Amino acid sequence: MAIKVLVVDDSSFFRRRVSEIINAESRLEVIDVAVNGREAVTKAKMLKPDVITMDIEMPVLDGISAVREIMASIPTPILMFSSLTHDGAKATLDALDAGALDFLPKKFEDIARNREEAVQLLQQRVLEIARKKAFMRRPLTQTSSHLSSSTTAPLNRVAAPVAFERNSASLAERPQKTVNTRHVVAPRSFRSSGKTYQLTAIGTSTGGPVALQKILTALPARYPHPIVLVQHMPATFTAAFASRLNSLCKIEVREAQDGDVLRPGVAFLAPGGKQMMLEGRPGSARLRILDGGDRMNYKPCVDVTFGSAAKVYGDKVLSMILTGMGADGREGARMLKNAGATIWAQDEESCVVYGMPQAVAKAGISSEDLPLERIAERILVEVGLA
């Protein structure tokens, strides 16, 4: 059975263009279109699509508000289309905050070298996020359905496995009626490995903005190491994303600049369209921001940053590969592991796309697979802050 897609855009040209691309893939089928956010909410409830593509700027009800209403009533994987501008970046991050899973630029030429590549990318993104439909949940309320006596799922599941934590209180803060909790499995406790670290490194792609916010907002201002972040993201988005994280986190978060000295309690986000490398010695290491390179598939590239971290910090790196499409980070993580560093991977269920973490897990590089909601806890235990 084909994956059912609802296309939402106020432009008839764009609706037709997206519909043609989606319908060209035999596993996908556009079941209807909507011309504004209000119509999108109505048709989402009525048609129950597997995926929704959503414009941000629309009349009657904008895309961000529509995402919020859909996620509150009938959680559905949503792919946003946005402009590659500073305002477009802020709006896209707001849409991800509201519950959208991924985004693409409206100008396909901004994301691909030719039309064929752009078509394949859009089709692939829709296919990938459609897999999260089964993991979607309605937000739990004080009068929500009872927990099954055989439930073993995490007790803080919310509208979507990647919803920003500040948008939904944990279940512990919401009184719940339960029938029988005898078989509910308590989360396992973590123990520190006893290793010492001088750097934390995180690489991610699709679904990463949500994952990074969830993790970084849980870290204290006294976090003992510098943090380097590599998120696949357009050049116009990384400054806005770093600013948003900095406003929400206790640690300092900034878009990396050439020559930045790594400091404890500061997270440096690789700028879009560039490569971020580390050089020098632990305690006085600096960042080099270099041209992205025409032959590089990813700008920034996790492999590049992780590989340079292995050379500078050796076994003193605590690193993670989070949700994302493809296998970027596998070879850089391999270099870190060969140097004696620690590598963790996000688990399949909590990923928007289980590509990058799967690559390191299958290669036997990661030592632990962790659900997103517990990664920050695991980090704090490992570095001696919990």
C-alpha positions in Angstrom: 0.0 0.0 0.0 1.4 3.4 -1.0 2.3 6.0 1.6 -0.5 8.6 1.7 0.6 12.3 1.4 -1.3 15.5 2.0 0.3 18.5 0.2 -0.3 21.9 1.8 0.6 25.2 0.0 -1.2 28.3 -1.0 0.6 28.3 -4.4 -1.1 26.2 -7.0 2.2 26.0 -9.0 4.1 24.6 -5.9 1.3 22.2 -5.0 1.3 20.8 -8.5 5.1 20.6 -8.6 5.4 18.8 -5.3 2.5 16.5 -6.1 4.1 15.5 -9.4 7.4 14.6 -7.8 5.7 12.6 -5.0 3.4 10.7 -7.3 6.4 9.8 -9.5 7.6 7.5 -6.7 5.5 4.3 -6.8 5.6 4.0 -3.0 4.0 7.4 -2.5 0.6 8.8 -3.4 -0.8 12.3 -3.0 -4.3 11.8 -1.6 -5.3 15.5 -1.5 -4.1 19.0 -1.3 -4.9 22.0 1.0 -4.5 25.7 0.2 -4.1 27.0 3.8 -3.4 25.8 7.3 -7.0 25.7 8.4 -7.9 23.4 5.5 -4.8 21.3 6.3 -5.9 20.7 9.9 -9.4 19.7 8.7 -8.1 17.3 6.0 -5.5 15.8 8.3 -8.3 14.8 10.7 -10.5 13.6 7.9 -8.0 11.8 5.7 -5.4 10.7 8.2 -2.4 10.9 5.8 0.9 9.2 6.6 2.9 12.3 5.8 2.1 16.0 5.3 4.2 18.5 3.4 3.6 22.0 4.7 4.4 25.5 3.6 5.1 28.1 6.4 3.6 31.3 5.1 -0.1 30.8 4.2 -3.4 32.7 4.6 -6.2 31.9 7.1 -3.8 29.8 9.3 0.0 29.8 8.9 2.0 26.6 8.7 3.4 26.8 12.2 0.0 27.1 13.8 -1.3 24.3 11.6 1.5 22.0 12.7 0.8 22.8 16.3 -2.9 21.9 15.9 -2.2 18.7 13.9 0.3 17.5 16.5 -2.2 18.1 19.3 -5.1 16.2 17.6 -3.7 13.7 15.1 0.1 13.6 15.3 1.5 13.1 11.8 5.0 13.2 10.3 5.3 16.7 8.7 7.9 18.0 6.2 8.1 21.8 6.1 9.1 23.9 3.1 10.9 27.2 3.9 12.9 30.0 2.4 16.7 30.1 2.9 16.6 33.4 4.7 17.2 34.5 8.3 13.5 35.0 8.8 12.9 31.6 7.0 15.4 30.0 9.4 13.6 31.3 12.5 10.2 30.3 11.1 11.5 26.8 10.3 12.9 26.3 13.8 9.5 27.4 15.2 7.9 24.8 13.0 10.3 22.1 14.3 9.6 23.4 17.8 5.8 22.9 17.1 6.4 19.2 16.1 7.4 19.1 12.4 10.1 16.4 11.8 12.1 17.9 8.9 12.4 20.7 6.4 13.5 21.4 2.8 14.1 24.7 1.0 11.3 25.7 -1.3 13.8 26.4 -4.1 15.0 23.0 -5.0 18.1 24.4 -6.7 19.3 25.4 -3.2 19.5 21.8 -2.1 20.7 19.9 -5.2 22.9 20.2 -8.2 20.2 19.2 -10.7 16.5 18.5 -10.9 16.9 14.7 -10.8 18.8 14.9 -7.5 16.3 17.3 -6.0 13.4 15.0 -7.0 15.1 12.0 -5.4 15.9 14.0 -2.2 12.3 15.1 -1.7 11.0 11.5 -2.3 13.6 10.1 0.1 12.7 12.6 2.8 9.0 11.8 2.6 9.7 8.0 2.7 12.0 8.4 5.6 9.8 10.4 7.9 6.8 8.3 7.0 8.4 5.5 9.1 7.8 7.6 12.2 4.0 7.4 11.8 3.9 4.3 14.0 5.7 5.9 16.8 3.5 9.0 17.0 1.3 9.4 20.0 -1.4 11.9 21.0 -0.4 14.1 23.9 -1.2 12.5 27.3 -3.7 14.4 29.4 -4.9 14.0 33.0 -7.8 11.9 31.7 -5.9 10.0 29.1 -6.3 6.3 28.6 -5.0 3.9 31.2 -1.6 2.4 31.1 -1.7 -1.3 30.1 -0.4 -3.8 32.7 2.1 -5.0 30.1 3.4 -1.6 29.1 7.1 -1.4 28.8 7.4 1.8 26.8 9.0 5.0 28.3 6.5 6.8 30.5 7.3 10.3 29.1 6.1 9.6 25.6 4.5 12.7 24.1 2.9 13.8 20.8 6.0 12.8 18.8 9.2 11.1 19.9 11.0 14.2 18.9 8.8 16.9 20.3 10.7 19.7 22.2 10.6 19.0 25.9 9.6 22.6 26.8 6.4 22.2 24.7 5.2 19.3 26.8 5.6 18.5 30.5 6.8 15.1 31.4 4.3 12.5 32.5 5.7 12.7 36.0 4.3 16.2 36.1 0.9 15.1 34.9 -1.2 13.0 37.3 -2.2 9.8 35.5 -4.7 7.1 36.2 -3.2 3.6 36.1 -4.8 0.2 36.2 -1.8 -1.8 37.1 1.8 -0.9 37.1 3.3 -4.2 38.3 4.8 -4.9 34.9 6.1 -1.4 34.1 9.8 -1.7 33.6 11.8 1.0 35.5 14.5 2.8 33.5 17.9 1.3 34.1 20.3 3.4 36.1 23.6 4.5 34.5 27.1 4.2 35.8 30.1 6.2 34.8 32.8 4.3 33.0 35.4 6.2 35.1 37.1 7.6 32.0 38.2 11.3 31.9 37.3 13.6 29.1 38.4 16.9 27.7 35.9 17.3 24.8 32.3 16.4 24.0 31.5 16.0 20.3 28.0 15.5 18.7 27.1 14.9 15.1 23.6 14.9 13.7 21.4 15.6 10.7 17.6 15.1 10.1 15.8 15.6 13.4 18.9 17.0 14.9 17.7 20.5 15.9 15.1 18.9 18.2 17.5 16.3 19.6 20.3 18.9 20.3 17.9 21.2 22.1 16.6 18.4 24.3 20.2 17.4 25.2 21.9 20.8 25.6 19.1 22.4 27.6 19.7 19.8 30.3 23.4 20.5 30.7 24.5 22.8 33.6 26.5 26.0 33.1 29.4 24.3 34.9 29.7 21.7 32.2 33.4 20.7 32.4 34.4 20.5 28.7 34.1 22.3 25.5 31.4 20.9 23.1 31.6 20.8 19.3 28.3 20.4 17.4 27.9 19.4 13.7 24.4 19.7 12.4 23.7 19.3 8.7 22.0 22.7 8.0 22.0 25.4 5.4 24.4 28.3 5.9 21.6 30.8 6.6 20.2 28.6 9.4 23.1 27.9 11.7 23.4 31.4 13.2 19.7 31.5 14.0 19.9 28.0 15.5 22.9 28.8 17.6 21.2 31.9 18.9 18.0 30.0 19.8 20.0 27.3 21.7 22.0 30.0 23.5 18.7 31.7 24.7 17.4 28.4 26.0 20.5 26.7 27.5 22.5 27.3 30.7 25.7 26.6 28.8 26.8 29.1 26.1 26.1 28.2 22.5 27.6 30.0 19.6 28.1 29.6 15.9 31.8 28.7 15.5 34.2 31.2 14.0 37.7 30.7 12.7 40.2 30.9 15.5 37.7 30.3 18.4 39.5 28.9 21.4 37.6 25.9 22.9 36.5 26.6 26.4 34.6 24.5 29.0 30.9 25.1 29.2 30.7 26.5 25.6 29.2 24.7 22.7 30.4 25.6 19.2 28.0 24.9 16.3 29.7 24.3 12.9 28.6 27.0 10.4 26.5 25.7 7.5 28.4 25.5 4.1 31.7 25.2 5.9 33.9 22.6 7.5 35.0 22.8 11.2 38.3 21.3 12.3 40.2 21.3 15.6 43.9 22.0 15.9 46.4 22.5 18.6 46.6 20.8 21.9 44.1 20.0 24.6 43.6 23.0 26.9 44.4 25.4 24.1 42.8 23.9 21.0 41.3 26.2 18.4 38.8 25.9 15.7 39.5 26.3 12.0 36.6 27.1 9.8 37.4 26.2 6.2 35.7 26.3 2.8 33.1 23.5 2.5 34.9 21.9 -0.5 33.2 21.1 -3.8 33.7 17.4 -3.5 32.2 17.1 0.0 28.7 15.8 0.3 28.1 17.4 3.6 29.0 21.0 4.6 29.6 20.8 7.5 30.7 17.1 7.7 30.7 15.1 10.9 33.6 12.9 9.7 35.8 16.0 9.2 35.2 17.4 12.7 35.4 14.0 14.5 38.5 13.0 12.6 40.3 16.2 13.7 39.1 15.8 17.2 40.7 12.3 17.3 44.0 13.8 16.3 43.9 16.6 19.0 42.2 14.9 21.9 42.7 11.2 21.3 40.9 9.1 23.9 39.6 12.1 25.9 36.6 12.6 23.6 33.0 11.7 24.6 31.1 11.6 21.3 27.6 10.9 20.0 26.0 10.3 16.7 22.3 11.4 16.7 19.4 11.1 14.3 20.2 11.7 10.7 20.1 10.4 7.1 23.1 8.7 5.5 26.3 7.5 7.2 28.2 10.8 7.9 30.1 10.4 11.1 30.9 6.7 10.8 34.5 7.1 9.6 35.1 10.0 12.0 33.7 8.0 14.8 35.9 5.1 13.7 39.0 7.3 14.1 37.8 8.4 17.5 37.3 4.8 18.6 40.8 3.8 17.3 42.2 6.6 19.4 40.4 5.2 22.5 37.5 7.7 22.6 33.9 6.9 23.6 31.2 6.8 21.0 27.4 6.5 21.7 24.5 6.3 19.2 20.9 7.4 19.5 18.6 4.4 19.4 16.3 3.6 16.5 12.9 4.4 18.1 13.8 7.9 19.2 15.4 8.9 15.9 13.6 10.8 13.2 15.8 8.9 10.7 17.9 6.0 11.9 20.7 6.4 9.3 23.8 7.9 10.9 23.4 6.1 14.3 22.7 2.9 12.5 25.9 3.2 10.5 28.1 3.4 13.6 26.1 0.8 15.5 26.3 -1.7 12.6 30.0 -1.1 12.2 30.5 -2.0 15.9 31.8 1.5 16.6 29.3 2.7 19.2 29.4 1.2 22.7 25.9 2.2 23.8 22.6 2.9 22.0 20.5 5.4 24.0 17.0 6.8 23.7 17.0 10.6 23.1 15.1 11.3 26.4 18.0 9.8 28.4 21.1 11.0 26.6 21.6 14.1 28.7 21.2 12.0 31.9 23.8 9.6 30.6 26.2 12.4 29.7 25.9 13.9 33.2 26.6 10.6 34.8 29.6 9.9 32.6 31.3 13.3 33.2 30.6 13.1 37.0 27.9 15.7 37.3 25.2 13.3 38.4 
